[in-house]
Amino acid sequence: MREATGNIWDYRSSMKVIPVNLGWTKYGWNVMGRGLAQQAKERYWNLPKVYGKYCCEMAAQNRIYIIRFNDLLLFPVKPLNKSNPHLSWMQPANLELIEESTKLLSEFFDREILVPLVGCGNGRLSESEVLPVLHKYLTNDRFILIRNNPVD
């Protein structure tokens, strides 16, 4: 895995990993209220509706998968809150779920894929927890760990 610094949205020809939760509202829409998920929702207005449907399917099948939506790869990092699916976004990211998602990511796509520090930020995990998982599975140079530009 290579590393780069910048804004993930500036890389127009690359696939972009978007960390998401596995929940949905009573209307079946995924809550995408923070971080890259919110930015993706602002770019693709129907994304929460489409992804919410997949979240319901994943829960019914009791498995996860990565969903491709245009140039995005929706990458589950926060587990389903089974009693209150609409509150799944509030949970911390889960390292086991990140590992499962990372394994899935490593198995497909031949394009360049930008990977942020999934689970860090709103997910409340540390870089030192997440990086070993990413490095374990994303060994190919087509994966690029993208770090945000430092704030002045």
CYANA upper distance limits for C-alpha pairs under 8 A (distance plus 0.5 A):
  1 MET  CA    135 HIS  CA      7.37
  1 MET  CA    138 LEU  CA      6.33
  1 MET  CA    139 THR  CA      5.74
  1 MET  CA    140 ASN  CA      6.03
  1 MET  CA    141 ASP  CA      5.35
  1 MET  CA    142 ARG  CA      7.46
  1 MET  CA    143 PHE  CA      5.55
  1 MET  CA    144 ILE  CA      6.08
  1 MET  CA    145 LEU  CA      7.28
  2 ARG  CA    141 ASP  CA      6.26
  2 ARG  CA    142 ARG  CA      8.23
  2 ARG  CA    143 PHE  CA      6.87
  2 ARG  CA    144 ILE  CA      5.22
  2 ARG  CA    145 LEU  CA      6.65
  3 GLU  CA    144 ILE  CA      5.71
  3 GLU  CA    145 LEU  CA      5.14
  3 GLU  CA    146 ILE  CA      6.47
  3 GLU  CA    147 ARG  CA      8.13
  4 ALA  CA    144 ILE  CA      7.16
  4 ALA  CA    145 LEU  CA      6.71
  4 ALA  CA    146 ILE  CA      5.46
  4 ALA  CA    147 ARG  CA      6.71
  5 THR  CA    146 ILE  CA      5.99
  5 THR  CA    147 ARG  CA      5.11
  5 THR  CA    148 ASN  CA      6.15
  5 THR  CA    149 ASN  CA      6.29
  6 GLY  CA     10 ASP  CA      8.12
  6 GLY  CA    146 ILE  CA      7.20
  6 GLY  CA    147 ARG  CA      6.60
  6 GLY  CA    148 ASN  CA      5.50
  6 GLY  CA    149 ASN  CA      5.40
  7 ASN  CA     11 TYR  CA      8.09
  7 ASN  CA    146 ILE  CA      8.28
  7 ASN  CA    147 ARG  CA      8.18
  7 ASN  CA    148 ASN  CA      6.25
  7 ASN  CA    149 ASN  CA      7.25
  8 ILE  CA     16 LYS  CA      7.66
  8 ILE  CA    114 LEU  CA      7.62
  8 ILE  CA    116 PRO  CA      8.45
  8 ILE  CA    146 ILE  CA      7.22
  8 ILE  CA    148 ASN  CA      8.21
 14 SER  CA     71 ASP  CA      7.52
 14 SER  CA    111 ARG  CA      7.49
 14 SER  CA    112 GLU  CA      5.87
 14 SER  CA    113 ILE  CA      6.25
 14 SER  CA    114 LEU  CA      7.16
 15 MET  CA     71 ASP  CA      5.34
 15 MET  CA     72 LEU  CA      6.17
 15 MET  CA     73 LEU  CA      7.36
 15 MET  CA    111 ARG  CA      7.53
 15 MET  CA    112 GLU  CA      6.77
 15 MET  CA    113 ILE  CA      5.19
 15 MET  CA    114 LEU  CA      6.59
 16 LYS  CA     71 ASP  CA      6.73
 16 LYS  CA     72 LEU  CA      5.35
 16 LYS  CA     73 LEU  CA      6.38
 16 LYS  CA    113 ILE  CA      6.31
 16 LYS  CA    114 LEU  CA      5.38
 16 LYS  CA    115 VAL  CA      7.01
 17 VAL  CA     72 LEU  CA      6.46
 17 VAL  CA     73 LEU  CA      5.21
 17 VAL  CA     74 LEU  CA      6.59
 17 VAL  CA     75 PHE  CA      6.69
 17 VAL  CA    113 ILE  CA      7.61
 17 VAL  CA    114 LEU  CA      6.55
 17 VAL  CA    115 VAL  CA      5.74
 17 VAL  CA    116 PRO  CA      7.36
 18 ILE  CA     36 LEU  CA      6.45
 18 ILE  CA     37 ALA  CA      6.47
 18 ILE  CA     40 ALA  CA      8.20
 18 ILE  CA     72 LEU  CA      7.09
 18 ILE  CA     73 LEU  CA      6.44
 18 ILE  CA     74 LEU  CA      5.50
 18 ILE  CA     75 PHE  CA      6.13
 18 ILE  CA    115 VAL  CA      8.46
 18 ILE  CA    116 PRO  CA      8.30
 18 ILE  CA    118 VAL  CA      8.45
 19 PRO  CA     36 LEU  CA      7.44
 19 PRO  CA     37 ALA  CA      6.95
 19 PRO  CA     74 LEU  CA      6.73
 19 PRO  CA     75 PHE  CA      5.35
 19 PRO  CA     76 PRO  CA      6.31
 19 PRO  CA     77 VAL  CA      6.37
 19 PRO  CA    118 VAL  CA      6.33
 19 PRO  CA    119 GLY  CA      7.52
 20 VAL  CA     32 MET  CA      7.82
 20 VAL  CA     37 ALA  CA      6.73
 20 VAL  CA     74 LEU  CA      6.81
 20 VAL  CA     75 PHE  CA      6.28
 20 VAL  CA     76 PRO  CA      5.37
 20 VAL  CA     77 VAL  CA      6.31
 20 VAL  CA     78 LYS  CA      7.02
 20 VAL  CA     89 TRP  CA      8.34
 21 ASN  CA     30 ASN  CA      8.27
 21 ASN  CA     31 VAL  CA      8.28
 21 ASN  CA     76 PRO  CA      5.97
 21 ASN  CA     77 VAL  CA      6.41
 21 ASN  CA     78 LYS  CA      4.86
 21 ASN  CA     79 PRO  CA      6.58
 21 ASN  CA     80 LEU  CA      7.48
 21 ASN  CA     88 SER  CA      6.63
 21 ASN  CA     89 TRP  CA      5.97
 22 LEU  CA     30 ASN  CA      8.02
 22 LEU  CA     52 GLY  CA      8.45
 22 LEU  CA     55 CYS  CA      5.92
 22 LEU  CA     76 PRO  CA      6.91
 22 LEU  CA     78 LYS  CA      6.82
 22 LEU  CA     79 PRO  CA      6.05
 22 LEU  CA     80 LEU  CA      5.35
 22 LEU  CA     85 PRO  CA      8.23
 22 LEU  CA     88 SER  CA      7.02
 22 LEU  CA     89 TRP  CA      8.31
 23 GLY  CA     30 ASN  CA      6.31
 23 GLY  CA     31 VAL  CA      7.56
 23 GLY  CA     52 GLY  CA      7.53
 23 GLY  CA     55 CYS  CA      6.72
 23 GLY  CA     56 CYS  CA      8.23
 23 GLY  CA     79 PRO  CA      8.20
 23 GLY  CA     80 LEU  CA      5.82
 23 GLY  CA     81 ASN  CA      7.35
 23 GLY  CA     85 PRO  CA      5.00
 23 GLY  CA     86 HIS  CA      5.98
 23 GLY  CA     87 LEU  CA      7.50
 23 GLY  CA     88 SER  CA      5.55
 23 GLY  CA     89 TRP  CA      7.48
 24 TRP  CA     28 GLY  CA      5.70
 24 TRP  CA     29 TRP  CA      5.52
 24 TRP  CA     30 ASN  CA      4.75
 24 TRP  CA     31 VAL  CA      6.76
 24 TRP  CA     52 GLY  CA      5.82
 24 TRP  CA     55 CYS  CA      7.41
 24 TRP  CA     56 CYS  CA      7.86
 24 TRP  CA     85 PRO  CA      5.94
 24 TRP  CA     86 HIS  CA      5.39
 24 TRP  CA     88 SER  CA      8.31
 25 THR  CA     29 TRP  CA      5.76
 25 THR  CA     30 ASN  CA      6.76
 25 THR  CA     31 VAL  CA      7.49
 25 THR  CA     52 GLY  CA      8.38
 25 THR  CA     85 PRO  CA      7.24
 25 THR  CA     86 HIS  CA      5.09
 26 LYS  CA     86 HIS  CA      7.83
 28 GLY  CA     49 LYS  CA      7.10
 28 GLY  CA     52 GLY  CA      5.84
 28 GLY  CA     53 LYS  CA      6.66
 28 GLY  CA     56 CYS  CA      8.12
 29 TRP  CA     48 PRO  CA      5.57
 29 TRP  CA     49 LYS  CA      4.88
 29 TRP  CA     50 VAL  CA      7.85
 29 TRP  CA     51 TYR  CA      7.58
 29 TRP  CA     52 GLY  CA      4.82
 29 TRP  CA     53 LYS  CA      7.49
 30 ASN  CA     48 PRO  CA      5.23
 30 ASN  CA     49 LYS  CA      6.93
 30 ASN  CA     51 TYR  CA      6.66
 30 ASN  CA     52 GLY  CA      4.73
 30 ASN  CA     55 CYS  CA      8.07
 30 ASN  CA     86 HIS  CA      8.10
 31 VAL  CA     48 PRO  CA      7.12
 31 VAL  CA     86 HIS  CA      7.44
 31 VAL  CA     89 TRP  CA      7.11
 32 MET  CA     37 ALA  CA      5.63
 32 MET  CA     38 GLN  CA      5.44
 32 MET  CA     41 LYS  CA      7.17
 32 MET  CA     48 PRO  CA      7.22
 32 MET  CA     89 TRP  CA      8.15
 33 GLY  CA     37 ALA  CA      7.30
 33 GLY  CA     38 GLN  CA      5.36
 34 ARG  CA     38 GLN  CA      5.30
 34 ARG  CA     39 GLN  CA      8.12
 34 ARG  CA    122 ASN  CA      7.76
 35 GLY  CA     39 GLN  CA      6.99
 35 GLY  CA    121 GLY  CA      8.34
 35 GLY  CA    122 ASN  CA      7.54
 36 LEU  CA     40 ALA  CA      6.49
 37 ALA  CA     41 LYS  CA      6.67
 38 GLN  CA     42 GLU  CA      6.77
 39 GLN  CA     43 ARG  CA      7.00
 40 ALA  CA     44 TYR  CA      6.60
 40 ALA  CA     47 LEU  CA      8.21
 41 LYS  CA     45 TRP  CA      6.03
 41 LYS  CA     46 ASN  CA      7.94
 41 LYS  CA     47 LEU  CA      6.37
 41 LYS  CA     48 PRO  CA      7.18
 46 ASN  CA     50 VAL  CA      6.82
 47 LEU  CA     51 TYR  CA      6.40
 47 LEU  CA     69 PHE  CA      8.29
 48 PRO  CA     52 GLY  CA      6.23
 49 LYS  CA     53 LYS  CA      6.97
 50 VAL  CA     54 TYR  CA      7.31
 51 TYR  CA     55 CYS  CA      6.75
 51 TYR  CA     67 ILE  CA      8.26
 52 GLY  CA     56 CYS  CA      6.92
 53 LYS  CA     57 GLU  CA      6.96
 54 TYR  CA     58 MET  CA      6.57
 54 TYR  CA     67 ILE  CA      8.46
 55 CYS  CA     59 ALA  CA      6.69
 56 CYS  CA     60 ALA  CA      6.77
 57 GLU  CA     61 GLN  CA      6.71
 58 MET  CA     62 ASN  CA      6.25
 58 MET  CA     63 ARG  CA      5.87
 58 MET  CA     64 ILE  CA      6.08
 58 MET  CA     65 TYR  CA      7.99
 59 ALA  CA     63 ARG  CA      7.19
 59 ALA  CA     64 ILE  CA      8.46
 59 ALA  CA     80 LEU  CA      8.36
 64 ILE  CA     76 PRO  CA      8.15
 64 ILE  CA    101 SER  CA      8.17
 65 TYR  CA     75 PHE  CA      8.42
 65 TYR  CA     76 PRO  CA      8.40
 65 TYR  CA    101 SER  CA      7.61
 65 TYR  CA    104 LEU  CA      7.61
 66 ILE  CA     73 LEU  CA      6.82
 66 ILE  CA     74 LEU  CA      6.09
 66 ILE  CA     75 PHE  CA      5.98
 66 ILE  CA     76 PRO  CA      7.70
 66 ILE  CA    101 SER  CA      7.45
 66 ILE  CA    104 LEU  CA      7.54
 66 ILE  CA    105 LEU  CA      7.69
 67 ILE  CA     73 LEU  CA      6.15
 67 ILE  CA     74 LEU  CA      5.63
 67 ILE  CA     75 PHE  CA      7.81
 68 ARG  CA     72 LEU  CA      6.19
 68 ARG  CA     73 LEU  CA      5.15
 68 ARG  CA     74 LEU  CA      6.85
 69 PHE  CA     73 LEU  CA      6.87
 69 PHE  CA     74 LEU  CA      7.96
 75 PHE  CA    101 SER  CA      6.75
 76 PRO  CA     97 LEU  CA      7.40
 76 PRO  CA     98 ILE  CA      7.38
 76 PRO  CA    101 SER  CA      6.84
 77 VAL  CA     93 ALA  CA      5.68
 77 VAL  CA     94 ASN  CA      6.44
 77 VAL  CA     95 LEU  CA      8.05
 77 VAL  CA     97 LEU  CA      6.21
 77 VAL  CA     98 ILE  CA      5.69
 77 VAL  CA    101 SER  CA      8.05
 77 VAL  CA    118 VAL  CA      7.57
 77 VAL  CA    119 GLY  CA      6.47
 77 VAL  CA    123 GLY  CA      8.18
 78 LYS  CA     88 SER  CA      7.29
 78 LYS  CA     89 TRP  CA      7.21
 78 LYS  CA     91 GLN  CA      6.91
 78 LYS  CA     92 PRO  CA      6.91
 78 LYS  CA     93 ALA  CA      5.00
 78 LYS  CA     94 ASN  CA      6.24
 78 LYS  CA     97 LEU  CA      7.72
 78 LYS  CA    119 GLY  CA      8.37
 78 LYS  CA    123 GLY  CA      7.88
 79 PRO  CA     88 SER  CA      7.05
 79 PRO  CA     91 GLN  CA      8.08
 79 PRO  CA     93 ALA  CA      7.82
 79 PRO  CA     94 ASN  CA      7.27
 79 PRO  CA     97 LEU  CA      7.59
 80 LEU  CA     85 PRO  CA      6.52
 80 LEU  CA     88 SER  CA      5.83
 81 ASN  CA     85 PRO  CA      5.38
 81 ASN  CA     86 HIS  CA      8.17
 81 ASN  CA     87 LEU  CA      6.98
 81 ASN  CA     88 SER  CA      5.34
 84 ASN  CA     88 SER  CA      7.61
 87 LEU  CA     91 GLN  CA      8.06
 91 GLN  CA    123 GLY  CA      7.90
 92 PRO  CA    119 GLY  CA      8.32
 92 PRO  CA    122 ASN  CA      7.96
 92 PRO  CA    123 GLY  CA      5.21
 92 PRO  CA    124 ARG  CA      6.21
 92 PRO  CA    125 LEU  CA      7.93
 93 ALA  CA     97 LEU  CA      8.42
 93 ALA  CA     98 ILE  CA      8.28
 93 ALA  CA    119 GLY  CA      5.59
 93 ALA  CA    120 CYS  CA      8.28
 93 ALA  CA    123 GLY  CA      4.88
 93 ALA  CA    124 ARG  CA      7.06
 93 ALA  CA    125 LEU  CA      7.10
 94 ASN  CA     98 ILE  CA      6.77
 94 ASN  CA    119 GLY  CA      7.94
 95 LEU  CA     99 GLU  CA      6.65
 95 LEU  CA    119 GLY  CA      8.30
 95 LEU  CA    129 GLU  CA      8.27
 95 LEU  CA    130 VAL  CA      7.71
 96 GLU  CA    100 GLU  CA      6.76
 97 LEU  CA    101 SER  CA      6.57
 98 ILE  CA    102 THR  CA      6.44
 98 ILE  CA    118 VAL  CA      8.05
 98 ILE  CA    119 GLY  CA      7.97
 98 ILE  CA    133 VAL  CA      8.33
 99 GLU  CA    103 LYS  CA      6.70
 99 GLU  CA    133 VAL  CA      6.54
 99 GLU  CA    134 LEU  CA      8.23
100 GLU  CA    104 LEU  CA      6.95
101 SER  CA    105 LEU  CA      6.67
102 THR  CA    106 SER  CA      6.67
102 THR  CA    133 VAL  CA      8.05
102 THR  CA    134 LEU  CA      7.12
102 THR  CA    137 TYR  CA      7.03
102 THR  CA    138 LEU  CA      7.98
103 LYS  CA    107 GLU  CA      7.18
103 LYS  CA    137 TYR  CA      6.59
104 LEU  CA    108 PHE  CA      7.71
105 LEU  CA    109 PHE  CA      8.36
106 SER  CA    137 TYR  CA      6.62
106 SER  CA    138 LEU  CA      6.24
110 ASP  CA    142 ARG  CA      7.87
111 ARG  CA    142 ARG  CA      7.04
112 GLU  CA    142 ARG  CA      5.05
112 GLU  CA    143 PHE  CA      6.49
112 GLU  CA    144 ILE  CA      7.89
113 ILE  CA    142 ARG  CA      6.59
113 ILE  CA    143 PHE  CA      5.42
113 ILE  CA    144 ILE  CA      6.64
114 LEU  CA    143 PHE  CA      6.54
114 LEU  CA    144 ILE  CA      5.36
114 LEU  CA    145 LEU  CA      6.53
114 LEU  CA    146 ILE  CA      6.56
115 VAL  CA    143 PHE  CA      7.32
115 VAL  CA    144 ILE  CA      6.34
115 VAL  CA    145 LEU  CA      5.29
115 VAL  CA    146 ILE  CA      6.26
116 PRO  CA    145 LEU  CA      6.19
116 PRO  CA    146 ILE  CA      5.56
116 PRO  CA    147 ARG  CA      6.79
117 LEU  CA    127 GLU  CA      7.36
117 LEU  CA    130 VAL  CA      7.59
117 LEU  CA    131 LEU  CA      8.01
117 LEU  CA    145 LEU  CA      7.70
117 LEU  CA    146 ILE  CA      7.97
117 LEU  CA    147 ARG  CA      7.73
118 VAL  CA    123 GLY  CA      8.30
118 VAL  CA    130 VAL  CA      7.70
119 GLY  CA    123 GLY  CA      4.87
119 GLY  CA    124 ARG  CA      7.00
119 GLY  CA    125 LEU  CA      6.07
119 GLY  CA    126 SER  CA      8.39
119 GLY  CA    130 VAL  CA      7.76
120 CYS  CA    124 ARG  CA      5.76
120 CYS  CA    125 LEU  CA      5.17
120 CYS  CA    126 SER  CA      6.18
120 CYS  CA    127 GLU  CA      6.96
120 CYS  CA    130 VAL  CA      8.20
121 GLY  CA    125 LEU  CA      7.62
125 LEU  CA    129 GLU  CA      7.14
125 LEU  CA    130 VAL  CA      7.67
126 SER  CA    130 VAL  CA      7.04
127 GLU  CA    131 LEU  CA      6.28
128 SER  CA    132 PRO  CA      7.66
129 GLU  CA    133 VAL  CA      8.11
130 VAL  CA    134 LEU  CA      6.99
131 LEU  CA    135 HIS  CA      6.54
132 PRO  CA    136 LYS  CA      6.49
133 VAL  CA    137 TYR  CA      7.18
134 LEU  CA    138 LEU  CA      6.14
135 HIS  CA    139 THR  CA      6.76
138 LEU  CA    143 PHE  CA      6.86
139 THR  CA    143 PHE  CA      8.12
